[in-house]
């Protein structure tokens, strides 16, 4: 017979299912995306588009303040994204079409060496 395993909670209510913060690119800098993230209580690092900056500055004294931007967090996001893109350059790693395990291991090793050199 199966027994239920009880997992103790650290606090009242349901466990948190959302991230503490989000780092996205300029494609997500529109108002509805920012409002959604704010409404959920998630801190975000999203750079503002150049045309959005120009429109905000064009409003003059009626303009709103620029959205917050964590430069250090965005640098970390960019580093991770570049590393993933380098791994994607090796299609054998991304699609695992290698038939032999040692060939796949060699491809992964080569990709890691390239990543560690940069």
C-alpha positions in Angstrom: 0.0 0.0 0.0 1.3 3.5 -0.9 1.9 6.0 1.9 1.6 9.7 1.5 4.8 11.6 2.2 4.2 14.9 4.0 6.6 17.7 3.1 6.8 20.3 5.8 6.2 23.9 4.6 8.4 26.7 5.6 5.6 29.2 6.0 1.8 29.6 5.6 0.1 29.2 2.2 1.2 27.6 -1.0 4.9 27.4 -1.9 6.3 30.1 -4.2 6.1 29.1 -7.9 7.6 32.3 -9.5 11.1 33.5 -9.9 12.6 36.3 -7.8 13.7 38.2 -10.9 13.6 38.1 -14.7 16.2 39.3 -17.2 14.9 39.7 -20.7 15.9 41.4 -23.9 14.5 44.5 -25.6 11.8 42.4 -27.3 9.9 42.3 -24.0 10.2 46.0 -23.1 6.6 46.9 -24.0 4.2 48.1 -21.4 2.0 45.0 -21.1 5.0 42.7 -20.4 6.4 45.1 -17.8 3.0 45.5 -16.1 2.5 41.7 -16.0 5.8 41.1 -14.3 5.2 43.9 -11.8 1.7 42.7 -11.0 3.2 39.2 -10.2 5.7 40.9 -7.9 8.8 39.8 -9.9 11.7 42.2 -10.2 12.9 42.6 -13.8 15.8 43.7 -15.8 14.6 44.7 -19.3 16.5 47.3 -21.4 14.4 50.1 -22.9 14.2 50.4 -26.6 15.7 53.5 -28.2 12.4 54.6 -29.8 10.6 54.1 -26.4 13.2 56.4 -24.8 12.7 59.0 -27.6 9.0 58.9 -27.1 9.3 59.3 -23.4 11.7 62.2 -23.8 9.4 63.8 -26.4 6.6 64.1 -23.9 8.5 66.8 -22.1 7.4 67.6 -18.6 4.6 65.0 -18.8 7.1 62.2 -19.4 7.4 59.3 -17.1 10.5 58.2 -15.3 12.7 55.6 -17.0 12.2 52.0 -15.9 14.7 50.5 -13.6 17.6 48.6 -15.2 20.1 46.3 -13.4 23.2 46.5 -15.5 25.2 43.9 -13.6 22.3 41.3 -13.8 21.9 42.0 -17.5 25.6 41.4 -18.1 25.3 38.0 -16.4 22.3 37.1 -18.6 24.2 38.1 -21.7 27.2 35.9 -20.7 24.9 32.9 -20.3 23.1 33.5 -23.5 26.4 33.8 -25.5 27.6 30.5 -23.9 24.4 28.7 -25.0 24.7 30.1 -28.5 28.2 28.8 -28.8 27.0 25.4 -27.8 24.2 25.7 -30.4 26.9 26.2 -33.0 27.8 22.6 -32.6 24.6 21.0 -34.0 25.7 17.6 -32.8 25.4 18.8 -29.2 22.0 20.5 -29.8 20.4 17.6 -31.7 22.4 14.6 -30.5 22.6 13.0 -33.9 25.9 11.2 -33.0 25.4 7.5 -33.0 28.4 6.7 -30.8 28.7 7.9 -27.2 32.4 8.7 -27.5 31.8 10.9 -30.6 29.1 12.8 -28.6 31.5 13.1 -25.6 34.2 14.5 -27.9 31.8 17.1 -29.3 30.7 18.2 -25.8 34.3 18.3 -24.7 35.3 20.5 -27.7 32.3 22.8 -27.0 33.3 23.2 -23.4 36.9 24.0 -24.3 35.7 26.7 -26.6 33.5 28.1 -23.9 36.2 28.0 -21.2 38.7 29.8 -23.5 36.4 32.8 -23.8 
